[in-house]
């Protein structure tokens, strides 16, 4: 049985995902007991009475978790590749995000990268085209958040796991 939390799964599959996320969090944090998870007013998860930071993602029976003991900003996204990602690309890719090759994999990585930036910012009210920017420099991927007076740049990594794309900030 898991401690009460604001993460209330809808059905058996969601319960398995929550259990996997809690287990990953325990492994990453080195704790032998379940940490008390809460969500702030914007829905961003945090661990009660801890200065650390945490991020979760799940898709098609896969769960990803990032944990940072010193509380640095972080985000993770795992997404099953969508055949129709090209139809959604106009809603999240700006001209500056383009590389000349906007194939399905590039679009999927870009979507995951912008989700990571969105989670890092954590205050919602971001426009994926106007406030979140990507640059591909010498095989490296960088993401930038620009909203009002706030600007921050992050190095991002990505990998494939079966038919899913995993993206996280370094």
N, C-alpha and C positions, 0 to 999 in steps of 0.2 A: 504494500500500500504506500502511496506517495503522499507527501505532506500537502495540505491544502494550498492552493495557489490560484492566481487569476487565470492560469492556463487550463481552461476546462475543455477537454477533448469532446468532440461531438459523437464519436463512435469508436468501435474497436480498433480500427486502423489508426485513428488519432491518439488513442490511448497507448498504442505500441510506440508511435512516434514520440510521445511525451516521455515514456519510460526510457527510450533510447537517448533522448536529449538529456534527461536527468543523469543517466549513467555516464554519458560523455562528459558532462559537466563535472561529475565526481572524479572521473579519471583525470581530466585536465587540471582540476583544482587540487588534486591530491587529498581530497577530503574523504573520509570513510562514512560520512553521513550526508543526507540530502540537505542541500543548502536551501534557504527560504527565498524563493523567487517571487518578485513582484513586478508590476508594470507601472511605469510612470503615467502621467496624465495624457501622454502622447502615444502610449502603447509600447514604449521601449522597455525591454526587460532589464532588471537589475537584481542584485543579490542584497537582501536586507542586511544592514549593519556591516557592509563590506565596502572597501574602496576600490574593488576590482570592477572590471567591465566584462560583459558577456553578450554574445550574439548567437542566434539560432536560425536555422533554415531547414526546410524539409521539402521533399518532392519525390513522388513515386517510390515509396519505401526506403528512401535514403534520408539521413538526418546529418546535419553539419552543426558544429558548435565551435565557437571561438571563446577563449577565456584569457583575460589579461589581468594578472595580479596587481599591477600598478595603476590600473584604471584608464589606460590609454584608449583613445577612440578606436572602435573596431566595428567591422561588419562582415558578414558572410552570407552568401547566397548560393543555393544549389537548385538548378532547374533542369527538368527533363527537356530535352531538345524538342522544340515544336516545329512541325512541318510548315506552319503558317506564320512563323516569326516575321517573315517579310511583310505581311499585312499589318503587323503591329509596329514595325520599325519607324514609320513616319510619325508615330506618337512619342518616340523617345530618342531618336537619332537626329542630331542637328548637322548642318553642313560641316561644322568643325570636327565632328566625331568621325567623319568619313575618311577612309584610307584609299579609296579607289577600288577596293575589293570588299563589297558589302554582301558577301555570300551568307548563307544561313549560319555557319559557325561564327563568323565575325559578329553578326547581329545578336546571336545568342550570348556571346561573351560580353558584348556591349550592354545588353539588357541586364545581365548579372552584375556587371560593374556598376551600373547606375543604381541597382537595388542596394548594393553594398554602400555606396555613397549616401543614399537615402537613409539607410540604417545608422550610419555613422552620425549624420546630422541629427537625426532623432526627433526633430521638432515638427515634422510633417511640413505641409504648405510649401513644398518644393515643386517646381515645374521641371520635369525630366529633360526638357530641351533648353530652357532658359537658364536654369540654375546648376545643372550637372553637366560637366564637360569631360571628354576623354581625349587623351592623346597617346598615340602609339609611336614611341621613340626608340629606335635601335632594339627592336624585339622586346621592349619594356612597355608596360601599360600603366598609365597614370590617370588618376581621376581628380577632378577639381570641383569643389563646391563653392559657388558664389551666390550669396544672398545678402542683399543690403551691404552692411559693413563687414560681414563675415566672408572670409576666403580661406580655404585650406586645400592643400594638395596632398594626395596619397599615392603611394606606389601600390599597385594591385597585382595579384598573381591569379592564375587560373590553371585548371587542369580538367581533363575529361575523366569521368568515372562511368564506365559503360556508356549509356546514351545520355548522360547528364553532364552539365557544365558546372563546375564548382569555382567560384570567384571569392577572393578575400583580400583584405588589405594587409600589407606587411607591417 
